[in-house]
Amino acid sequence: SDIESQKDRVVTEEEWLQKWETGNIGFHKEQVHPLLQKYLDVLLNGRSGLRIFFPLCGKAVEMKWLADMGHSIVGVEVSEQAVKEFFTEHSLPYIEEPVPEISGAKIFQSASGNISLYCCSIYDLS
């Protein structure tokens, strides 16, 4: 079946970037994931001010949601378009700087400093 042939297929970086460029992002949801809402207390376990990592973050709305609760967010996404759309759609001012340790990488940081999104391959992060 077609699903079976796709099961173990890896999406290349180029294909991923093309999905963002063409708006083929059916995987992106406009609402916070219901299971994250349901189990947030379990995740937080009474803690506040956590540093939460979002691998392959895209423009996940959960990042702003958790940042608004006082947590700091660190994400990584290869699509610069996705990162910029995140800040634009949430009307968040940001600064953009190169990451000297990673060739071609940039960090986009909210003016408030609690959201830092790295634009590079997740494999380039240490």
CNS distance restraints for C-alpha pairs under 8 A (distance, minus, plus):
assign (resid   1 and name CA) (resid   5 and name CA) 6.41 0.50 0.50
assign (resid   2 and name CA) (resid   6 and name CA) 6.36 0.50 0.50
assign (resid   3 and name CA) (resid   7 and name CA) 6.12 0.50 0.50
assign (resid   5 and name CA) (resid   9 and name CA) 7.47 0.50 0.50
assign (resid  11 and name CA) (resid  15 and name CA) 6.11 0.50 0.50
assign (resid  11 and name CA) (resid  16 and name CA) 6.51 0.50 0.50
assign (resid  12 and name CA) (resid  16 and name CA) 6.26 0.50 0.50
assign (resid  13 and name CA) (resid  17 and name CA) 6.20 0.50 0.50
assign (resid  13 and name CA) (resid  78 and name CA) 7.67 0.50 0.50
assign (resid  14 and name CA) (resid  18 and name CA) 6.14 0.50 0.50
assign (resid  15 and name CA) (resid  19 and name CA) 6.25 0.50 0.50
assign (resid  16 and name CA) (resid  20 and name CA) 6.71 0.50 0.50
assign (resid  16 and name CA) (resid  79 and name CA) 7.77 0.50 0.50
assign (resid  17 and name CA) (resid  21 and name CA) 6.24 0.50 0.50
assign (resid  17 and name CA) (resid  78 and name CA) 7.59 0.50 0.50
assign (resid  17 and name CA) (resid  79 and name CA) 5.78 0.50 0.50
assign (resid  18 and name CA) (resid  22 and name CA) 6.00 0.50 0.50
assign (resid  19 and name CA) (resid  23 and name CA) 5.89 0.50 0.50
assign (resid  19 and name CA) (resid  24 and name CA) 4.70 0.50 0.50
assign (resid  19 and name CA) (resid  25 and name CA) 6.14 0.50 0.50
assign (resid  20 and name CA) (resid  24 and name CA) 6.19 0.50 0.50
assign (resid  20 and name CA) (resid  25 and name CA) 6.36 0.50 0.50
assign (resid  20 and name CA) (resid  79 and name CA) 7.22 0.50 0.50
assign (resid  20 and name CA) (resid  81 and name CA) 6.97 0.50 0.50
assign (resid  20 and name CA) (resid  82 and name CA) 6.79 0.50 0.50
assign (resid  21 and name CA) (resid  81 and name CA) 7.57 0.50 0.50
assign (resid  28 and name CA) (resid  58 and name CA) 7.81 0.50 0.50
assign (resid  28 and name CA) (resid  59 and name CA) 7.58 0.50 0.50
assign (resid  28 and name CA) (resid  60 and name CA) 6.98 0.50 0.50
assign (resid  29 and name CA) (resid  33 and name CA) 7.82 0.50 0.50
assign (resid  29 and name CA) (resid  60 and name CA) 7.34 0.50 0.50
assign (resid  29 and name CA) (resid  61 and name CA) 7.63 0.50 0.50
assign (resid  30 and name CA) (resid  60 and name CA) 7.99 0.50 0.50
assign (resid  30 and name CA) (resid  61 and name CA) 6.55 0.50 0.50
assign (resid  31 and name CA) (resid  61 and name CA) 6.64 0.50 0.50
assign (resid  31 and name CA) (resid  62 and name CA) 7.94 0.50 0.50
assign (resid  32 and name CA) (resid  36 and name CA) 7.27 0.50 0.50
assign (resid  32 and name CA) (resid  37 and name CA) 7.09 0.50 0.50
assign (resid  32 and name CA) (resid  61 and name CA) 6.11 0.50 0.50
assign (resid  32 and name CA) (resid  62 and name CA) 5.40 0.50 0.50
assign (resid  32 and name CA) (resid  65 and name CA) 7.62 0.50 0.50
assign (resid  33 and name CA) (resid  37 and name CA) 6.49 0.50 0.50
assign (resid  33 and name CA) (resid  62 and name CA) 7.53 0.50 0.50
assign (resid  34 and name CA) (resid  38 and name CA) 6.06 0.50 0.50
assign (resid  35 and name CA) (resid  39 and name CA) 5.99 0.50 0.50
assign (resid  36 and name CA) (resid  40 and name CA) 5.47 0.50 0.50
assign (resid  39 and name CA) (resid  43 and name CA) 6.37 0.50 0.50
assign (resid  40 and name CA) (resid  44 and name CA) 6.08 0.50 0.50
assign (resid  41 and name CA) (resid  45 and name CA) 5.68 0.50 0.50
assign (resid  41 and name CA) (resid  46 and name CA) 7.00 0.50 0.50
assign (resid  44 and name CA) (resid  48 and name CA) 7.09 0.50 0.50
assign (resid  48 and name CA) (resid  70 and name CA) 7.06 0.50 0.50
assign (resid  48 and name CA) (resid  71 and name CA) 6.77 0.50 0.50
assign (resid  49 and name CA) (resid  70 and name CA) 5.44 0.50 0.50
assign (resid  49 and name CA) (resid  71 and name CA) 4.38 0.50 0.50
assign (resid  49 and name CA) (resid  72 and name CA) 6.67 0.50 0.50
assign (resid  50 and name CA) (resid  70 and name CA) 7.89 0.50 0.50
assign (resid  50 and name CA) (resid  71 and name CA) 4.91 0.50 0.50
assign (resid  50 and name CA) (resid  72 and name CA) 6.19 0.50 0.50
assign (resid  51 and name CA) (resid  71 and name CA) 5.98 0.50 0.50
assign (resid  51 and name CA) (resid  72 and name CA) 4.76 0.50 0.50
assign (resid  51 and name CA) (resid  73 and name CA) 5.81 0.50 0.50
assign (resid  51 and name CA) (resid  74 and name CA) 7.16 0.50 0.50
assign (resid  52 and name CA) (resid  71 and name CA) 7.10 0.50 0.50
assign (resid  52 and name CA) (resid  72 and name CA) 6.24 0.50 0.50
assign (resid  52 and name CA) (resid  73 and name CA) 5.03 0.50 0.50
assign (resid  52 and name CA) (resid  74 and name CA) 6.15 0.50 0.50
assign (resid  53 and name CA) (resid  73 and name CA) 6.10 0.50 0.50
assign (resid  53 and name CA) (resid  74 and name CA) 4.87 0.50 0.50
assign (resid  53 and name CA) (resid  75 and name CA) 5.64 0.50 0.50
assign (resid  54 and name CA) (resid  63 and name CA) 7.77 0.50 0.50
assign (resid  54 and name CA) (resid  73 and name CA) 7.37 0.50 0.50
assign (resid  54 and name CA) (resid  74 and name CA) 6.15 0.50 0.50
assign (resid  54 and name CA) (resid  75 and name CA) 4.42 0.50 0.50
assign (resid  54 and name CA) (resid  76 and name CA) 6.53 0.50 0.50
assign (resid  55 and name CA) (resid  75 and name CA) 5.70 0.50 0.50
assign (resid  55 and name CA) (resid  76 and name CA) 5.29 0.50 0.50
assign (resid  55 and name CA) (resid  77 and name CA) 7.09 0.50 0.50
assign (resid  55 and name CA) (resid 122 and name CA) 7.08 0.50 0.50
assign (resid  56 and name CA) (resid  75 and name CA) 7.15 0.50 0.50
assign (resid  56 and name CA) (resid  76 and name CA) 5.49 0.50 0.50
assign (resid  56 and name CA) (resid  77 and name CA) 4.85 0.50 0.50
assign (resid  56 and name CA) (resid  78 and name CA) 7.50 0.50 0.50
assign (resid  56 and name CA) (resid 122 and name CA) 7.25 0.50 0.50
assign (resid  57 and name CA) (resid  75 and name CA) 5.65 0.50 0.50
assign (resid  57 and name CA) (resid  76 and name CA) 5.83 0.50 0.50
assign (resid  57 and name CA) (resid  77 and name CA) 5.52 0.50 0.50
assign (resid  58 and name CA) (resid  76 and name CA) 7.96 0.50 0.50
assign (resid  58 and name CA) (resid  77 and name CA) 5.76 0.50 0.50
assign (resid  58 and name CA) (resid  79 and name CA) 7.29 0.50 0.50
assign (resid  58 and name CA) (resid  82 and name CA) 5.25 0.50 0.50
assign (resid  58 and name CA) (resid  83 and name CA) 6.40 0.50 0.50
assign (resid  58 and name CA) (resid  86 and name CA) 7.76 0.50 0.50
assign (resid  59 and name CA) (resid  82 and name CA) 5.48 0.50 0.50
assign (resid  59 and name CA) (resid  83 and name CA) 5.98 0.50 0.50
assign (resid  59 and name CA) (resid  85 and name CA) 6.69 0.50 0.50
assign (resid  59 and name CA) (resid  86 and name CA) 4.61 0.50 0.50
assign (resid  60 and name CA) (resid  64 and name CA) 8.00 0.50 0.50
assign (resid  60 and name CA) (resid  86 and name CA) 7.39 0.50 0.50
assign (resid  61 and name CA) (resid  65 and name CA) 6.43 0.50 0.50
assign (resid  61 and name CA) (resid  86 and name CA) 7.81 0.50 0.50
assign (resid  62 and name CA) (resid  66 and name CA) 6.03 0.50 0.50
assign (resid  63 and name CA) (resid  67 and name CA) 6.08 0.50 0.50
assign (resid  63 and name CA) (resid  73 and name CA) 6.36 0.50 0.50
assign (resid  63 and name CA) (resid 115 and name CA) 7.77 0.50 0.50
assign (resid  64 and name CA) (resid  68 and name CA) 5.97 0.50 0.50
assign (resid  64 and name CA) (resid  90 and name CA) 7.75 0.50 0.50
assign (resid  64 and name CA) (resid 115 and name CA) 7.96 0.50 0.50
assign (resid  65 and name CA) (resid  69 and name CA) 6.73 0.50 0.50
assign (resid  66 and name CA) (resid  70 and name CA) 6.84 0.50 0.50
assign (resid  66 and name CA) (resid  71 and name CA) 5.79 0.50 0.50
assign (resid  66 and name CA) (resid  72 and name CA) 7.76 0.50 0.50
assign (resid  66 and name CA) (resid  73 and name CA) 7.67 0.50 0.50
assign (resid  67 and name CA) (resid  71 and name CA) 4.75 0.50 0.50
assign (resid  67 and name CA) (resid  72 and name CA) 5.69 0.50 0.50
assign (resid  67 and name CA) (resid  73 and name CA) 6.39 0.50 0.50
assign (resid  67 and name CA) (resid 114 and name CA) 6.54 0.50 0.50
assign (resid  67 and name CA) (resid 115 and name CA) 6.98 0.50 0.50
assign (resid  71 and name CA) (resid 114 and name CA) 7.17 0.50 0.50
assign (resid  72 and name CA) (resid 114 and name CA) 4.57 0.50 0.50
assign (resid  72 and name CA) (resid 115 and name CA) 5.88 0.50 0.50
assign (resid  73 and name CA) (resid 114 and name CA) 6.09 0.50 0.50
assign (resid  73 and name CA) (resid 115 and name CA) 4.68 0.50 0.50
assign (resid  73 and name CA) (resid 116 and name CA) 6.12 0.50 0.50
assign (resid  73 and name CA) (resid 117 and name CA) 7.87 0.50 0.50
assign (resid  74 and name CA) (resid 115 and name CA) 6.10 0.50 0.50
assign (resid  74 and name CA) (resid 116 and name CA) 4.90 0.50 0.50
assign (resid  74 and name CA) (resid 117 and name CA) 5.66 0.50 0.50
assign (resid  74 and name CA) (resid 118 and name CA) 7.64 0.50 0.50
assign (resid  75 and name CA) (resid 115 and name CA) 7.95 0.50 0.50
assign (resid  75 and name CA) (resid 116 and name CA) 6.34 0.50 0.50
assign (resid  75 and name CA) (resid 117 and name CA) 4.50 0.50 0.50
assign (resid  75 and name CA) (resid 118 and name CA) 6.03 0.50 0.50
assign (resid  76 and name CA) (resid 117 and name CA) 5.50 0.50 0.50
assign (resid  76 and name CA) (resid 118 and name CA) 4.59 0.50 0.50
assign (resid  76 and name CA) (resid 119 and name CA) 5.90 0.50 0.50
assign (resid  76 and name CA) (resid 120 and name CA) 6.72 0.50 0.50
assign (resid  76 and name CA) (resid 121 and name CA) 7.44 0.50 0.50
assign (resid  76 and name CA) (resid 122 and name CA) 6.20 0.50 0.50
assign (resid  77 and name CA) (resid  82 and name CA) 7.56 0.50 0.50
assign (resid  77 and name CA) (resid  83 and name CA) 7.01 0.50 0.50
assign (resid  77 and name CA) (resid 117 and name CA) 7.27 0.50 0.50
assign (resid  77 and name CA) (resid 118 and name CA) 6.31 0.50 0.50
assign (resid  77 and name CA) (resid 119 and name CA) 5.13 0.50 0.50
assign (resid  77 and name CA) (resid 120 and name CA) 6.03 0.50 0.50
assign (resid  77 and name CA) (resid 121 and name CA) 6.75 0.50 0.50
assign (resid  77 and name CA) (resid 122 and name CA) 7.10 0.50 0.50
assign (resid  78 and name CA) (resid 119 and name CA) 5.13 0.50 0.50
assign (resid  78 and name CA) (resid 120 and name CA) 4.56 0.50 0.50
assign (resid  78 and name CA) (resid 121 and name CA) 5.20 0.50 0.50
assign (resid  78 and name CA) (resid 122 and name CA) 7.48 0.50 0.50
assign (resid  79 and name CA) (resid  83 and name CA) 6.61 0.50 0.50
assign (resid  79 and name CA) (resid 119 and name CA) 6.59 0.50 0.50
assign (resid  79 and name CA) (resid 120 and name CA) 7.67 0.50 0.50
assign (resid  80 and name CA) (resid  84 and name CA) 6.15 0.50 0.50
assign (resid  80 and name CA) (resid 119 and name CA) 5.90 0.50 0.50
assign (resid  81 and name CA) (resid  85 and name CA) 6.03 0.50 0.50
assign (resid  82 and name CA) (resid  86 and name CA) 6.23 0.50 0.50
assign (resid  83 and name CA) (resid  87 and name CA) 6.74 0.50 0.50
assign (resid  83 and name CA) (resid 108 and name CA) 7.61 0.50 0.50
assign (resid  83 and name CA) (resid 117 and name CA) 7.01 0.50 0.50
assign (resid  83 and name CA) (resid 119 and name CA) 7.29 0.50 0.50
assign (resid  84 and name CA) (resid  88 and name CA) 6.13 0.50 0.50
assign (resid  85 and name CA) (resid  89 and name CA) 5.75 0.50 0.50
assign (resid  86 and name CA) (resid  90 and name CA) 6.34 0.50 0.50
assign (resid  87 and name CA) (resid  91 and name CA) 5.96 0.50 0.50
assign (resid  87 and name CA) (resid  92 and name CA) 4.95 0.50 0.50
assign (resid  87 and name CA) (resid  93 and name CA) 6.85 0.50 0.50
assign (resid  87 and name CA) (resid  94 and name CA) 7.14 0.50 0.50
assign (resid  87 and name CA) (resid 110 and name CA) 7.79 0.50 0.50
assign (resid  88 and name CA) (resid  92 and name CA) 6.26 0.50 0.50
assign (resid  88 and name CA) (resid  93 and name CA) 7.90 0.50 0.50
assign (resid  92 and name CA) (resid 110 and name CA) 6.46 0.50 0.50
assign (resid  92 and name CA) (resid 111 and name CA) 7.45 0.50 0.50
assign (resid  93 and name CA) (resid 110 and name CA) 5.91 0.50 0.50
assign (resid  93 and name CA) (resid 111 and name CA) 5.56 0.50 0.50
assign (resid  94 and name CA) (resid 108 and name CA) 6.34 0.50 0.50
assign (resid  94 and name CA) (resid 109 and name CA) 5.27 0.50 0.50
assign (resid  94 and name CA) (resid 110 and name CA) 4.20 0.50 0.50
assign (resid  94 and name CA) (resid 111 and name CA) 4.96 0.50 0.50
assign (resid  95 and name CA) (resid 108 and name CA) 5.67 0.50 0.50
assign (resid  95 and name CA) (resid 109 and name CA) 5.36 0.50 0.50
assign (resid  95 and name CA) (resid 110 and name CA) 6.48 0.50 0.50
assign (resid  95 and name CA) (resid 111 and name CA) 6.66 0.50 0.50
assign (resid  96 and name CA) (resid 106 and name CA) 6.68 0.50 0.50
assign (resid  96 and name CA) (resid 107 and name CA) 5.74 0.50 0.50
assign (resid  96 and name CA) (resid 108 and name CA) 4.55 0.50 0.50
assign (resid  96 and name CA) (resid 109 and name CA) 6.54 0.50 0.50
assign (resid  97 and name CA) (resid 106 and name CA) 5.49 0.50 0.50
assign (resid  97 and name CA) (resid 107 and name CA) 5.41 0.50 0.50
assign (resid  97 and name CA) (resid 108 and name CA) 6.63 0.50 0.50
assign (resid  98 and name CA) (resid 104 and name CA) 7.31 0.50 0.50
assign (resid  98 and name CA) (resid 105 and name CA) 5.93 0.50 0.50
assign (resid  98 and name CA) (resid 106 and name CA) 4.25 0.50 0.50
assign (resid  98 and name CA) (resid 107 and name CA) 6.17 0.50 0.50
assign (resid  99 and name CA) (resid 103 and name CA) 7.40 0.50 0.50
assign (resid  99 and name CA) (resid 104 and name CA) 7.57 0.50 0.50
assign (resid  99 and name CA) (resid 105 and name CA) 5.37 0.50 0.50
assign (resid  99 and name CA) (resid 106 and name CA) 5.19 0.50 0.50
assign (resid  99 and name CA) (resid 107 and name CA) 6.32 0.50 0.50
assign (resid 100 and name CA) (resid 105 and name CA) 7.75 0.50 0.50
assign (resid 102 and name CA) (resid 124 and name CA) 6.75 0.50 0.50
assign (resid 102 and name CA) (resid 125 and name CA) 7.83 0.50 0.50
assign (resid 104 and name CA) (resid 120 and name CA) 7.46 0.50 0.50
assign (resid 105 and name CA) (resid 118 and name CA) 7.11 0.50 0.50
assign (resid 105 and name CA) (resid 119 and name CA) 5.67 0.50 0.50
assign (resid 105 and name CA) (resid 120 and name CA) 5.06 0.50 0.50
assign (resid 106 and name CA) (resid 118 and name CA) 5.87 0.50 0.50
assign (resid 106 and name CA) (resid 119 and name CA) 5.18 0.50 0.50
assign (resid 106 and name CA) (resid 120 and name CA) 6.99 0.50 0.50
assign (resid 107 and name CA) (resid 116 and name CA) 6.61 0.50 0.50
assign (resid 107 and name CA) (resid 117 and name CA) 5.63 0.50 0.50
assign (resid 107 and name CA) (resid 118 and name CA) 4.43 0.50 0.50
assign (resid 107 and name CA) (resid 119 and name CA) 6.01 0.50 0.50
assign (resid 108 and name CA) (resid 116 and name CA) 5.74 0.50 0.50
assign (resid 108 and name CA) (resid 117 and name CA) 5.12 0.50 0.50
assign (resid 108 and name CA) (resid 118 and name CA) 6.31 0.50 0.50
assign (resid 108 and name CA) (resid 119 and name CA) 7.53 0.50 0.50
assign (resid 109 and name CA) (resid 113 and name CA) 6.02 0.50 0.50
assign (resid 109 and name CA) (resid 114 and name CA) 7.61 0.50 0.50
assign (resid 109 and name CA) (resid 115 and name CA) 5.66 0.50 0.50
assign (resid 109 and name CA) (resid 116 and name CA) 4.39 0.50 0.50
assign (resid 109 and name CA) (resid 117 and name CA) 6.30 0.50 0.50
assign (resid 110 and name CA) (resid 114 and name CA) 6.45 0.50 0.50
assign (resid 110 and name CA) (resid 115 and name CA) 5.31 0.50 0.50
assign (resid 110 and name CA) (resid 116 and name CA) 6.58 0.50 0.50
assign (resid 120 and name CA) (resid 124 and name CA) 6.82 0.50 0.50
assign (resid 120 and name CA) (resid 125 and name CA) 7.99 0.50 0.50
assign (resid 121 and name CA) (resid 125 and name CA) 7.32 0.50 0.50
